[in-house]
Amino acid sequence: MKKTINWAFAGTGGITNAFIRGLKNAEGANPCAVVSRSRDKAETFAAKYGVEKAYAGFDAMLEDSKIDVVYLGVPHSAHRELALKAFKAGKAVLCEKPAALNAAELTEMIDCARRHKVFFMEALWSRFVPPVRKAREWIAGGQVGEIRMVQGNFGFTVDLPPEHRLRNINLGGGALLDAGVYPVSFASMAFGGARPQKISGALTMGETGVDEEAAALLYWGPHQTALVSASIALTTVNDLWIYGTEGYIHLPSFVFCRSADLVLPGRPPYHWEGDFLGNGYNYEAEAVMDCLRAGRTESEIMPLDESLVIAGIMDEIRRQWGFTYPGET
């Protein structure tokens, strides 16, 4: 039996519900505590998922000595404040993507986590599922040769009120931060986590003041480019392609990936579908718990320095279009 890791949950929205459902398939995970601004919501969530304790205040929850790691499923605009409090209380943090509104906030968070020697990771759950692990193996093994180009899209339509976090500028809403982080992150993964030499982006702004569509061309050097797009107003083909000198990898519906295709010239395409447990969030949770058990403070699959690179890419795209969130300079 693996050592039990006690989880606390900040926020009771859709993403936290998905994550805690995934924990059912993560060995050694114990839902220990939940906090919400509304005690009623916290207690309802706790009763639904068998969470031991419900809190109405984040500070009070952090005083619980049993908690090993805090999952932050709150809006982007609240990540920095809560993460810093958790680090100072000696708690590990798994923070939903994007981990911060911008690179400056994320730098402060990373510095604080490292100073207090506690685990910190951005929750980009799709990186941890089996088909994406297989794609990383193919890349590392040279099956498609030298990676030259990545193309990825993630777009969906939403019929939500203006105050919803996806459309609310005060909560860090918009297509780039919420959806664009996925293809940007996967492009970064394919090119080894280095910062692109050139970034050219385009945003289409919506009536609530946030971007509804985002697109970018990322250039790492000769023959190393990525084309990425995101939308919260259009449904797109949400696939990702990683092209190399010897072939390419196709990840259908890559954010919710269940299979991977390896295509090499002159050979029949190889379609890979391995075992897939739960809803997929369990793989991310297991990776975090393995790090905690081993005494590691960062993940090799989603390293903090790479999260900072990704934040910087999105900063630059917004800078080119003069898009800032309240409180940013």
C-alpha positions, 0 to 999 in steps of 0.5 A: 500500500502506498502512503496516504496523502491527505488532500484539501480542496479550495473551491467547489466548482466544476473543475474541483468536482472533476478532480475529486472524482478522479481521486477515486482512482488514485491509490493512497489519496484521501479527501481530507478537507474542503473550503468555500466562501459559503459554508453551505457549499463546503458542507454539501461538497463534503457530504457528496464526496466523503470529505472529512472536514468542511471549512468556510475560511482558507486560513482556518483550513491551513491550520489543519495539520493533517493536510499534505497538499492543497488543490486550488480550483478557484478562479485564476485571479485568486491563485496567487494569494491562496498559494502564497498562504499555503506555502507559508503554512508549509502545504504543498500546492497543486494549482489549476492552470494557468497557475497565475494571471501573469509571469510576475505573479508566478515568479513570486509564487515559485520563489515562495514555494522554493523558499519554504521548500514545499511542492508546487505544480501547475495542474495541466492534467492532460500532460499526465494521461497515458496517450500523452505519456506515449507521445512523449516516449515517441518524441524522446525515442526519436520515432518521428525524428527532429521535431519541426512543427506543432499545430494545436487548437482548443475551442468551444462555445459557451452560453454563460452570463457575463459574470461567469469566470470565463467571461469575467475580466476581474476573474482572469477570464478569456480564451487565451488563459483558460483554453489557449494554455493547453496548446501553448503548453503542449507546444512547449512540451514538444520543444523541450520547454525552452522559451520561443525566440519570437512570439506573434499573437492575435486576440479577438475581444468580446463584449465583456472585455476579455478575449474570445479568440486567440491565436499565435505563431511561436518561433523557437528557431529555424524549422521550429514553429508552432501554430496554436489557437483557442476560443470560447466562442467557436467550436474547433477541431480540438486536435494536436499534431506534432510534426517531425522529420521522420513522421508525425504524432496526432493526438485527437481531442488532445485536452481529453486525450484517449488515444495517440496515432504515430504516422510514419511515411510508407507504413500503416498508421499506428493507433495506440489506445492503452488502459485508461482509468477514471476520468484522467485527473487521477494520473495528475494526482498520482504524479503529485503524490509520488513526488510528495512521497519521494520528497520532491518539490517539483514535477519533471513532467510539469516543471515550474520553470516551464510553467513560467515560460508558458506564462511569459508566452501568454503575457507577450501575446496579451502585451501585443494587443494591450490586454491587461487584467485589473491590477496589472501594470 
